[in-house]
Amino acid sequence: MTKESFHINGENLVKKVKELIAEGNVRKITIYDKYDKELASFPLTFGLIGVLLMPVLAAIGAIAALVGECKIMVEREDVNNEVHAE
């Protein structure tokens, strides 16, 4: 697993999370306030789409409405870039 973080305004939070989920290799998203206090953590499984994703996005939208600045910590699955000879 690799980790990376993004500092973002609350108003762009849902948009950024949607972009990260669309990438497909994100396993967990944790949201922190500007004081590095954890606000929420969302484990993401392979194939989490549509109706199952809506409660996660609703919760993120509620957080976005309450915070001005936040940090998103993203845990990604390492992608093995080996080339297989046929």
Gaussian input, Z-matrix of N, CA and C with variables (Angstrom, degrees):
# hf/3-21g

backbone

0 1
 N
 C     1     B1
 C     2     B2     1     A1
 N     3     B3     2     A2     1     D1
 C     4     B4     3     A3     2     D2
 C     5     B5     4     A4     3     D3
 N     6     B6     5     A5     4     D4
 C     7     B7     6     A6     5     D5
 C     8     B8     7     A7     6     D6
 N     9     B9     8     A8     7     D7
 C    10    B10     9     A9     8     D8
 C    11    B11    10    A10     9     D9
 N    12    B12    11    A11    10    D10
 C    13    B13    12    A12    11    D11
 C    14    B14    13    A13    12    D12
 N    15    B15    14    A14    13    D13
 C    16    B16    15    A15    14    D14
 C    17    B17    16    A16    15    D15
 N    18    B18    17    A17    16    D16
 C    19    B19    18    A18    17    D17
 C    20    B20    19    A19    18    D18
 N    21    B21    20    A20    19    D19
 C    22    B22    21    A21    20    D20
 C    23    B23    22    A22    21    D21
 N    24    B24    23    A23    22    D22
 C    25    B25    24    A24    23    D23
 C    26    B26    25    A25    24    D24
 N    27    B27    26    A26    25    D25
 C    28    B28    27    A27    26    D26
 C    29    B29    28    A28    27    D27
 N    30    B30    29    A29    28    D28
 C    31    B31    30    A30    29    D29
 C    32    B32    31    A31    30    D30
 N    33    B33    32    A32    31    D31
 C    34    B34    33    A33    32    D32
 C    35    B35    34    A34    33    D33
 N    36    B36    35    A35    34    D34
 C    37    B37    36    A36    35    D35
 C    38    B38    37    A37    36    D36
 N    39    B39    38    A38    37    D37
 C    40    B40    39    A39    38    D38
 C    41    B41    40    A40    39    D39
 N    42    B42    41    A41    40    D40
 C    43    B43    42    A42    41    D41
 C    44    B44    43    A43    42    D42
 N    45    B45    44    A44    43    D43
 C    46    B46    45    A45    44    D44
 C    47    B47    46    A46    45    D45
 N    48    B48    47    A47    46    D46
 C    49    B49    48    A48    47    D47
 C    50    B50    49    A49    48    D48
 N    51    B51    50    A50    49    D49
 C    52    B52    51    A51    50    D50
 C    53    B53    52    A52    51    D51
 N    54    B54    53    A53    52    D52
 C    55    B55    54    A54    53    D53
 C    56    B56    55    A55    54    D54
 N    57    B57    56    A56    55    D55
 C    58    B58    57    A57    56    D56
 C    59    B59    58    A58    57    D57
 N    60    B60    59    A59    58    D58
 C    61    B61    60    A60    59    D59
 C    62    B62    61    A61    60    D60
 N    63    B63    62    A62    61    D61
 C    64    B64    63    A63    62    D62
 C    65    B65    64    A64    63    D63
 N    66    B66    65    A65    64    D64
 C    67    B67    66    A66    65    D65
 C    68    B68    67    A67    66    D66
 N    69    B69    68    A68    67    D67
 C    70    B70    69    A69    68    D68
 C    71    B71    70    A70    69    D69
 N    72    B72    71    A71    70    D70
 C    73    B73    72    A72    71    D71
 C    74    B74    73    A73    72    D72
 N    75    B75    74    A74    73    D73
 C    76    B76    75    A75    74    D74
 C    77    B77    76    A76    75    D75
 N    78    B78    77    A77    76    D76
 C    79    B79    78    A78    77    D77
 C    80    B80    79    A79    78    D78
 N    81    B81    80    A80    79    D79
 C    82    B82    81    A81    80    D80
 C    83    B83    82    A82    81    D81
 N    84    B84    83    A83    82    D82
 C    85    B85    84    A84    83    D83
 C    86    B86    85    A85    84    D84
 N    87    B87    86    A86    85    D85
 C    88    B88    87    A87    86    D86
 C    89    B89    88    A88    87    D87
 N    90    B90    89    A89    88    D88
 C    91    B91    90    A90    89    D89
 C    92    B92    91    A91    90    D90
 N    93    B93    92    A92    91    D91
 C    94    B94    93    A93    92    D92
 C    95    B95    94    A94    93    D93
 N    96    B96    95    A95    94    D94
 C    97    B97    96    A96    95    D95
 C    98    B98    97    A97    96    D96
 N    99    B99    98    A98    97    D97
 C   100   B100    99    A99    98    D98
 C   101   B101   100   A100    99    D99
 N   102   B102   101   A101   100   D100
 C   103   B103   102   A102   101   D101
 C   104   B104   103   A103   102   D102
 N   105   B105   104   A104   103   D103
 C   106   B106   105   A105   104   D104
 C   107   B107   106   A106   105   D105
 N   108   B108   107   A107   106   D106
 C   109   B109   108   A108   107   D107
 C   110   B110   109   A109   108   D108
 N   111   B111   110   A110   109   D109
 C   112   B112   111   A111   110   D110
 C   113   B113   112   A112   111   D111
 N   114   B114   113   A113   112   D112
 C   115   B115   114   A114   113   D113
 C   116   B116   115   A115   114   D114
 N   117   B117   116   A116   115   D115
 C   118   B118   117   A117   116   D116
 C   119   B119   118   A118   117   D117
 N   120   B120   119   A119   118   D118
 C   121   B121   120   A120   119   D119
 C   122   B122   121   A121   120   D120
 N   123   B123   122   A122   121   D121
 C   124   B124   123   A123   122   D122
 C   125   B125   124   A124   123   D123
 N   126   B126   125   A125   124   D124
 C   127   B127   126   A126   125   D125
 C   128   B128   127   A127   126   D126
 N   129   B129   128   A128   127   D127
 C   130   B130   129   A129   128   D128
 C   131   B131   130   A130   129   D129
 N   132   B132   131   A131   130   D130
 C   133   B133   132   A132   131   D131
 C   134   B134   133   A133   132   D132
 N   135   B135   134   A134   133   D133
 C   136   B136   135   A135   134   D134
 C   137   B137   136   A136   135   D135
 N   138   B138   137   A137   136   D136
 C   139   B139   138   A138   137   D137
 C   140   B140   139   A139   138   D138
 N   141   B141   140   A140   139   D139
 C   142   B142   141   A141   140   D140
 C   143   B143   142   A142   141   D141
 N   144   B144   143   A143   142   D142
 C   145   B145   144   A144   143   D143
 C   146   B146   145   A145   144   D144
 N   147   B147   146   A146   145   D145
 C   148   B148   147   A147   146   D146
 C   149   B149   148   A148   147   D147
 N   150   B150   149   A149   148   D148
 C   151   B151   150   A150   149   D149
 C   152   B152   151   A151   150   D150
 N   153   B153   152   A152   151   D151
 C   154   B154   153   A153   152   D152
 C   155   B155   154   A154   153   D153
 N   156   B156   155   A155   154   D154
 C   157   B157   156   A156   155   D155
 C   158   B158   157   A157   156   D156
 N   159   B159   158   A158   157   D157
 C   160   B160   159   A159   158   D158
 C   161   B161   160   A160   159   D159
 N   162   B162   161   A161   160   D160
 C   163   B163   162   A162   161   D161
 C   164   B164   163   A163   162   D162
 N   165   B165   164   A164   163   D163
 C   166   B166   165   A165   164   D164
 C   167   B167   166   A166   165   D165
 N   168   B168   167   A167   166   D166
 C   169   B169   168   A168   167   D167
 C   170   B170   169   A169   168   D168
 N   171   B171   170   A170   169   D169
 C   172   B172   171   A171   170   D170
 C   173   B173   172   A172   171   D171
 N   174   B174   173   A173   172   D172
 C   175   B175   174   A174   173   D173
 C   176   B176   175   A175   174   D174
 N   177   B177   176   A176   175   D175
 C   178   B178   177   A177   176   D176
 C   179   B179   178   A178   177   D177
 N   180   B180   179   A179   178   D178
 C   181   B181   180   A180   179   D179
 C   182   B182   181   A181   180   D180
 N   183   B183   182   A182   181   D181
 C   184   B184   183   A183   182   D182
 C   185   B185   184   A184   183   D183
 N   186   B186   185   A185   184   D184
 C   187   B187   186   A186   185   D185
 C   188   B188   187   A187   186   D186
 N   189   B189   188   A188   187   D187
 C   190   B190   189   A189   188   D188
 C   191   B191   190   A190   189   D189
 N   192   B192   191   A191   190   D190
 C   193   B193   192   A192   191   D191
 C   194   B194   193   A193   192   D192
 N   195   B195   194   A194   193   D193
 C   196   B196   195   A195   194   D194
 C   197   B197   196   A196   195   D195
 N   198   B198   197   A197   196   D196
 C   199   B199   198   A198   197   D197
 C   200   B200   199   A199   198   D198
 N   201   B201   200   A200   199   D199
 C   202   B202   201   A201   200   D200
 C   203   B203   202   A202   201   D201
 N   204   B204   203   A203   202   D202
 C   205   B205   204   A204   203   D203
 C   206   B206   205   A205   204   D204
 N   207   B207   206   A206   205   D205
 C   208   B208   207   A207   206   D206
 C   209   B209   208   A208   207   D207
 N   210   B210   209   A209   208   D208
 C   211   B211   210   A210   209   D209
 C   212   B212   211   A211   210   D210
 N   213   B213   212   A212   211   D211
 C   214   B214   213   A213   212   D212
 C   215   B215   214   A214   213   D213
 N   216   B216   215   A215   214   D214
 C   217   B217   216   A216   215   D215
 C   218   B218   217   A217   216   D216
 N   219   B219   218   A218   217   D217
 C   220   B220   219   A219   218   D218
 C   221   B221   220   A220   219   D219
 N   222   B222   221   A221   220   D220
 C   223   B223   222   A222   221   D221
 C   224   B224   223   A223   222   D222
 N   225   B225   224   A224   223   D223
 C   226   B226   225   A225   224   D224
 C   227   B227   226   A226   225   D225
 N   228   B228   227   A227   226   D226
 C   229   B229   228   A228   227   D227
 C   230   B230   229   A229   228   D228
 N   231   B231   230   A230   229   D229
 C   232   B232   231   A231   230   D230
 C   233   B233   232   A232   231   D231
 N   234   B234   233   A233   232   D232
 C   235   B235   234   A234   233   D233
 C   236   B236   235   A235   234   D234
 N   237   B237   236   A236   235   D235
 C   238   B238   237   A237   236   D236
 C   239   B239   238   A238   237   D237
 N   240   B240   239   A239   238   D238
 C   241   B241   240   A240   239   D239
 C   242   B242   241   A241   240   D240
 N   243   B243   242   A242   241   D241
 C   244   B244   243   A243   242   D242
 C   245   B245   244   A244   243   D243
 N   246   B246   245   A245   244   D244
 C   247   B247   246   A246   245   D245
 C   248   B248   247   A247   246   D246
 N   249   B249   248   A248   247   D247
 C   250   B250   249   A249   248   D248
 C   251   B251   250   A250   249   D249
 N   252   B252   251   A251   250   D250
 C   253   B253   252   A252   251   D251
 C   254   B254   253   A253   252   D252
 N   255   B255   254   A254   253   D253
 C   256   B256   255   A255   254   D254
 C   257   B257   256   A256   255   D255

   B1=1.4522
   B2=1.5253
   B3=1.2872
   B4=1.4557
   B5=1.5190
   B6=1.3270
   B7=1.4619
   B8=1.5132
   B9=1.3345
   B10=1.4505
   B11=1.5177
   B12=1.3206
   B13=1.4602
   B14=1.5258
   B15=1.3284
   B16=1.4487
   B17=1.5172
   B18=1.3188
   B19=1.4692
   B20=1.5186
   B21=1.3205
   B22=1.4584
   B23=1.5252
   B24=1.3206
   B25=1.4663
   B26=1.5137
   B27=1.3204
   B28=1.4567
   B29=1.5161
   B30=1.3307
   B31=1.4620
   B32=1.5295
   B33=1.3281
   B34=1.4639
   B35=1.5282
   B36=1.3147
   B37=1.4584
   B38=1.5221
   B39=1.3105
   B40=1.4675
   B41=1.5273
   B42=1.3239
   B43=1.4659
   B44=1.5302
   B45=1.3196
   B46=1.4651
   B47=1.5235
   B48=1.3252
   B49=1.4641
   B50=1.5245
   B51=1.3377
   B52=1.4656
   B53=1.5246
   B54=1.3290
   B55=1.4674
   B56=1.5248
   B57=1.3262
   B58=1.4673
   B59=1.5227
   B60=1.3126
   B61=1.4610
   B62=1.5289
   B63=1.3251
   B64=1.4609
   B65=1.5265
   B66=1.3206
   B67=1.4573
   B68=1.5229
   B69=1.3174
   B70=1.4611
   B71=1.5144
   B72=1.3230
   B73=1.4577
   B74=1.5286
   B75=1.3309
   B76=1.4686
   B77=1.5223
   B78=1.3135
   B79=1.4595
   B80=1.5184
   B81=1.3388
   B82=1.4642
   B83=1.5242
   B84=1.3256
   B85=1.4584
   B86=1.5222
   B87=1.3287
   B88=1.4604
   B89=1.5215
   B90=1.3158
   B91=1.4538
   B92=1.5267
   B93=1.3445
   B94=1.4667
   B95=1.5195
   B96=1.3376
   B97=1.4610
   B98=1.5246
   B99=1.3398
   B100=1.4636
   B101=1.5267
   B102=1.3403
   B103=1.4629
   B104=1.5312
   B105=1.3338
   B106=1.4712
   B107=1.5230
   B108=1.3097
   B109=1.4637
   B110=1.5295
   B111=1.3287
   B112=1.4627
   B113=1.5242
   B114=1.3279
   B115=1.4555
   B116=1.5167
   B117=1.3316
   B118=1.4686
   B119=1.5221
   B120=1.3105
   B121=1.4537
   B122=1.5199
   B123=1.3323
   B124=1.4553
   B125=1.5231
   B126=1.3254
   B127=1.4632
   B128=1.5239
   B129=1.3047
   B130=1.4570
   B131=1.5177
   B132=1.2998
   B133=1.4548
   B134=1.5171
   B135=1.3067
   B136=1.4619
   B137=1.5185
   B138=1.2895
   B139=1.4581
   B140=1.5176
   B141=1.3151
   B142=1.4676
   B143=1.5216
   B144=1.3275
   B145=1.4571
   B146=1.5226
   B147=1.3131
   B148=1.4562
   B149=1.5086
   B150=1.3185
   B151=1.4625
   B152=1.5307
   B153=1.3119
   B154=1.4653
   B155=1.5222
   B156=1.3226
   B157=1.4506
   B158=1.5321
   B159=1.3148
   B160=1.4630
   B161=1.5273
   B162=1.3402
   B163=1.4719
   B164=1.5329
   B165=1.3158
   B166=1.4661
   B167=1.5218
   B168=1.3270
   B169=1.4614
   B170=1.5315
   B171=1.3194
   B172=1.4664
   B173=1.5273
   B174=1.3161
   B175=1.4674
   B176=1.5202
   B177=1.3153
   B178=1.4626
   B179=1.5275
   B180=1.3248
   B181=1.4620
   B182=1.5212
   B183=1.3254
   B184=1.4665
   B185=1.5295
   B186=1.3136
   B187=1.4710
   B188=1.5253
   B189=1.3277
   B190=1.4624
   B191=1.5285
   B192=1.3261
   B193=1.4633
   B194=1.5327
   B195=1.3206
   B196=1.4626
   B197=1.5198
   B198=1.3359
   B199=1.4661
   B200=1.5201
   B201=1.3180
   B202=1.4566
   B203=1.5080
   B204=1.3186
   B205=1.4531
   B206=1.5166
   B207=1.3129
   B208=1.4557
   B209=1.5192
   B210=1.3068
   B211=1.4598
   B212=1.5181
   B213=1.3205
   B214=1.4570
   B215=1.5156
   B216=1.3308
   B217=1.4626
   B218=1.5216
   B219=1.3217
   B220=1.4578
   B221=1.5188
   B222=1.3228
   B223=1.4609
   B224=1.5173
   B225=1.3202
   B226=1.4579
   B227=1.5155
   B228=1.3075
   B229=1.4495
   B230=1.5160
   B231=1.3205
   B232=1.4535
   B233=1.5154
   B234=1.3113
   B235=1.4626
   B236=1.5176
   B237=1.3380
   B238=1.4509
   B239=1.5193
   B240=1.3222
   B241=1.4582
   B242=1.5192
   B243=1.3062
   B244=1.4534
   B245=1.5167
   B246=1.3241
   B247=1.4518
   B248=1.5166
   B249=1.3194
   B250=1.4585
   B251=1.5264
   B252=1.3181
   B253=1.4633
   B254=1.5259
   B255=1.3092
   B256=1.4737
   B257=1.4994
   A1=109.07
   A2=114.96
   A3=120.77
   A4=108.02
   A5=115.73
   A6=121.00
   A7=109.31
   A8=115.00
   A9=120.73
   A10=108.06
   A11=116.00
   A12=118.71
   A13=110.39
   A14=114.01
   A15=122.78
   A16=108.29
   A17=117.32
   A18=121.29
   A19=106.15
   A20=115.74
   A21=119.83
   A22=109.80
   A23=116.25
   A24=121.45
   A25=109.01
   A26=116.75
   A27=121.57
   A28=113.69
   A29=116.85
   A30=120.35
   A31=113.08
   A32=117.82
   A33=121.73
   A34=112.47
   A35=117.01
   A36=121.80
   A37=113.04
   A38=118.40
   A39=121.52
   A40=110.26
   A41=116.60
   A42=120.78
   A43=110.93
   A44=117.20
   A45=121.15
   A46=110.67
   A47=117.66
   A48=120.87
   A49=110.39
   A50=117.45
   A51=120.71
   A52=110.82
   A53=116.78
   A54=120.46
   A55=111.00
   A56=116.27
   A57=120.42
   A58=111.20
   A59=117.03
   A60=121.12
   A61=109.96
   A62=117.00
   A63=121.34
   A64=111.81
   A65=117.70
   A66=120.45
   A67=111.60
   A68=117.15
   A69=120.98
   A70=117.67
   A71=119.47
   A72=119.48
   A73=113.32
   A74=116.80
   A75=121.73
   A76=109.21
   A77=117.49
   A78=122.86
   A79=113.30
   A80=116.94
   A81=119.34
   A82=108.84
   A83=115.87
   A84=121.96
   A85=107.56
   A86=116.21
   A87=121.97
   A88=107.53
   A89=116.10
   A90=121.55
   A91=109.09
   A92=115.41
   A93=122.61
   A94=108.72
   A95=116.34
   A96=118.99
   A97=109.02
   A98=116.87
   A99=119.75
   A100=113.04
   A101=117.00
   A102=121.10
   A103=111.75
   A104=116.93
   A105=125.04
   A106=113.83
   A107=116.91
   A108=121.39
   A109=107.52
   A110=116.53
   A111=120.17
   A112=110.35
   A113=115.87
   A114=121.31
   A115=112.16
   A116=116.32
   A117=120.42
   A118=109.50
   A119=114.72
   A120=121.33
   A121=108.19
   A122=116.47
   A123=121.92
   A124=110.48
   A125=117.58
   A126=118.65
   A127=109.04
   A128=116.76
   A129=121.80
   A130=108.60
   A131=115.75
   A132=120.10
   A133=109.89
   A134=115.32
   A135=121.11
   A136=109.31
   A137=118.46
   A138=121.44
   A139=114.62
   A140=118.40
   A141=121.18
   A142=107.92
   A143=116.31
   A144=120.40
   A145=110.88
   A146=114.09
   A147=122.46
   A148=115.49
   A149=115.13
   A150=122.68
   A151=111.34
   A152=117.83
   A153=120.52
   A154=112.08
   A155=117.13
   A156=121.51
   A157=112.47
   A158=117.34
   A159=121.17
   A160=114.32
   A161=120.29
   A162=118.55
   A163=112.86
   A164=117.04
   A165=120.87
   A166=109.52
   A167=117.08
   A168=120.40
   A169=111.86
   A170=117.80
   A171=121.01
   A172=110.29
   A173=116.53
   A174=120.06
   A175=110.88
   A176=117.15
   A177=120.95
   A178=109.94
   A179=117.13
   A180=120.82
   A181=111.94
   A182=117.07
   A183=121.33
   A184=110.39
   A185=116.83
   A186=120.93
   A187=109.33
   A188=116.33
   A189=121.12
   A190=111.59
   A191=116.11
   A192=120.48
   A193=111.63
   A194=117.49
   A195=121.41
   A196=114.39
   A197=117.48
   A198=119.29
   A199=110.41
   A200=115.61
   A201=120.75
   A202=110.68
   A203=115.40
   A204=121.41
   A205=108.07
   A206=115.72
   A207=118.80
   A208=109.88
   A209=114.83
   A210=121.53
   A211=107.34
   A212=116.33
   A213=121.88
   A214=107.31
   A215=116.94
   A216=121.60
   A217=106.60
   A218=116.16
   A219=122.01
   A220=109.24
   A221=116.23
   A222=121.50
   A223=107.40
   A224=115.60
   A225=121.31
   A226=110.65
   A227=114.51
   A228=120.54
   A229=107.57
   A230=116.56
   A231=120.18
   A232=109.13
   A233=115.18
   A234=120.13
   A235=107.50
   A236=114.71
   A237=120.29
   A238=107.99
   A239=117.07
   A240=121.99
   A241=113.02
   A242=117.83
   A243=120.45
   A244=110.18
   A245=115.27
   A246=121.54
   A247=107.36
   A248=116.68
   A249=121.04
   A250=108.97
   A251=116.73
   A252=121.83
   A253=109.21
   A254=114.55
   A255=118.20
   A256=110.33
   D1=139.87
   D2=173.13
   D3=-115.60
   D4=150.96
   D5=-179.60
   D6=-122.10
   D7=143.83
   D8=172.19
   D9=-146.46
   D10=157.96
   D11=-178.95
   D12=-130.73
   D13=153.62
   D14=179.48
   D15=-131.47
   D16=134.03
   D17=171.90
   D18=-96.93
   D19=130.99
   D20=-171.25
   D21=-149.34
   D22=154.83
   D23=173.86
   D24=-79.55
   D25=149.96
   D26=-179.34
   D27=-55.96
   D28=-34.26
   D29=-177.82
   D30=-67.89
   D31=-21.72
   D32=179.41
   D33=-102.56
   D34=3.65
   D35=-174.07
   D36=-62.01
   D37=-50.85
   D38=-177.30
   D39=-62.86
   D40=-42.58
   D41=179.45
   D42=-59.45
   D43=-45.58
   D44=-178.81
   D45=-65.72
   D46=-41.49
   D47=179.46
   D48=-63.15
   D49=-41.28
   D50=177.30
   D51=-61.09
   D52=-41.47
   D53=178.01
   D54=-62.28
   D55=-43.23
   D56=-179.41
   D57=-64.58
   D58=-42.56
   D59=179.95
   D60=-64.15
   D61=-38.95
   D62=-179.58
   D63=-63.64
   D64=-25.76
   D65=178.67
   D66=-65.46
   D67=-28.83
   D68=171.72
   D69=89.03
   D70=-18.20
   D71=-178.31
   D72=-104.81
   D73=13.47
   D74=178.96
   D75=-85.97
   D76=128.37
   D77=-178.43
   D78=-104.09
   D79=-26.22
   D80=-178.41
   D81=-155.75
   D82=138.13
   D83=175.40
   D84=-123.14
   D85=127.04
   D86=177.85
   D87=-120.69
   D88=134.34
   D89=-178.68
   D90=-111.00
   D91=129.53
   D92=179.98
   D93=-118.75
   D94=150.31
   D95=173.42
   D96=-80.42
   D97=-178.74
   D98=-176.06
   D99=-68.24
   D100=-11.35
   D101=177.33
   D102=-99.74
   D103=12.34
   D104=-179.38
   D105=65.77
   D106=25.93
   D107=172.84
   D108=-87.89
   D109=129.01
   D110=-179.30
   D111=-68.76
   D112=125.29
   D113=178.60
   D114=-96.59
   D115=-39.13
   D116=-178.28
   D117=-162.87
   D118=153.93
   D119=177.41
   D120=-137.60
   D121=131.63
   D122=-177.04
   D123=-126.00
   D124=108.60
   D125=172.82
   D126=-74.78
   D127=136.96
   D128=-179.49
   D129=-116.41
   D130=129.69
   D131=178.91
   D132=-105.02
   D133=160.20
   D134=177.45
   D135=-56.89
   D136=132.58
   D137=175.22
   D138=83.96
   D139=12.80
   D140=177.56
   D141=-75.36
   D142=105.68
   D143=-175.07
   D144=-139.26
   D145=169.08
   D146=169.41
   D147=51.13
   D148=-121.08
   D149=-173.18
   D150=-61.39
   D151=-35.82
   D152=-179.35
   D153=-70.03
   D154=-25.66
   D155=-178.48
   D156=-83.00
   D157=-22.48
   D158=-175.29
   D159=-59.35
   D160=-43.52
   D161=178.15
   D162=-63.63
   D163=-34.64
   D164=177.71
   D165=-64.64
   D166=-47.23
   D167=-179.93
   D168=-66.65
   D169=-33.64
   D170=176.73
   D171=-65.09
   D172=-42.25
   D173=178.18
   D174=-65.25
   D175=-40.91
   D176=178.49
   D177=-65.17
   D178=-38.27
   D179=176.67
   D180=-62.24
   D181=-39.14
   D182=178.02
   D183=-65.73
   D184=-40.80
   D185=177.78
   D186=-64.02
   D187=-43.98
   D188=-178.73
   D189=-59.17
   D190=-35.02
   D191=179.78
   D192=-69.04
   D193=-23.01
   D194=-175.10
   D195=-97.37
   D196=-22.62
   D197=-174.60
   D198=-112.43
   D199=148.13
   D200=175.66
   D201=-88.30
   D202=-52.50
   D203=178.89
   D204=-122.35
   D205=146.97
   D206=176.71
   D207=-152.58
   D208=171.17
   D209=177.13
   D210=-124.01
   D211=136.44
   D212=175.33
   D213=-107.81
   D214=124.70
   D215=173.99
   D216=-103.73
   D217=125.16
   D218=-175.66
   D219=-115.12
   D220=129.11
   D221=172.50
   D222=-105.22
   D223=122.42
   D224=-178.61
   D225=-111.84
   D226=148.51
   D227=173.06
   D228=-76.46
   D229=133.21
   D230=176.59
   D231=-66.54
   D232=129.99
   D233=179.39
   D234=-97.40
   D235=124.53
   D236=-179.97
   D237=-82.81
   D238=116.73
   D239=-175.17
   D240=-97.78
   D241=31.87
   D242=179.23
   D243=-72.10
   D244=143.60
   D245=176.67
   D246=-99.37
   D247=126.32
   D248=-177.90
   D249=-97.34
   D250=125.99
   D251=177.94
   D252=-80.38
   D253=139.21
   D254=179.30
   D255=-102.91

